[in-house]
């Protein structure tokens, strides 16, 4: 397992609930949260299928970063949205760090 997959496994329940909750709470004013949820589900599924190896999900993470404007927390965000964005940002940072080490 990698630090990235460990992180996602450790935070799977929080991310699953968080990405779902933000669609319900913020979907009207922030429609991008629906695609964030969909991209997260793809990431979650690929991590499960990778069986501890580093999954190829850079495109999904890059799209989430774009949708969130660099993980910027909106002014009208609730604590769940803020926590979810922070967890996604940390997962992205860990993925890039792990991916860079594999290339070297």
N, C-alpha and C positions, 0 to 999 in steps of 0.2 A: 504494500500500500504506500501511497505517497502522502505527504502532509496535506495536500489538497483533498484527496479522497477521504482521509481521516477527518478533515474539517467538515466536509459536506456530510459525512456519516454522522458525526457528532451533532451537527446542527440541522439534520434532515427534518425532524419534526417541527422545529421552529420555522424553518424556511418554507416548508409545505403549508403550515397554518398561516404564516405571515403573508406569503404570496397570494393565498386564497382570500384572506381577510382584506387585503388592500384593494382587491377587485370589488369587493362589496362596499367598502367604506369610501373609496376614492374614484371608482370607475366613472362616475358621472363627470367629474371635473378633471380627471387625469386618465383618459382612455388608454394611455400607453401601458397602464398596469395590467391590462388583459394580455398584451403581448409579452410583458415581463413574466407573467405567470406561465404562459405557454412555453417560453424559452427555458424557464426554470424546470418545468416538467421534462423537457427534452434532456436537460443537463442531468437531472435526477435519474432518468431512465438509462442514459448512457453510462453513468457512474455505476449503476447496478449491474449492467451488462459487462462492464470492463473487468469485473472480478478482481478489484484491487489495483489494476494497472491504471495508468494515466489515460483517461478517455480523450478523444479529440472533440473538444467543445469550445475551442477558441472563438469560433464564429458566433456562437450563442452568447458567450460572455461579452464579446465586442458589441453585439447588438444591444444587450442589456445596458452596457455602459453608454451607448449612444442614446437609447430611449430615456435614460435617467439623467442625461446631460452631465456625464461624469460622476454619477451617483450623488448629484445635488439633491438635497432634501427640500421639497417644496415648502413654502411658508405656511401653507395650510395643512401640513402633514400631521398625522397622529403619531403617537410613540411607536405603534406597530410598523407603520410605513418607514419611519426613521430607522428602527432596528433592523428591518428587513433589508433596506438599502445598505446599511453598514455591513451586514453579514454577506450580502452579495458582493460588495466591494472587497471585503477581506478574502472571500473565496477567489475572486478574480486575481487579486494580488498574489495569492498563493499559487494559483494555476500558472500565472506568468513566471513566477520564480522557479517553480518546478520544471516548467517547459524550457526555460533558459538553461537550466543545469543539464537537461537531457541533450541539448544541442551542442554543448561544449565538449 
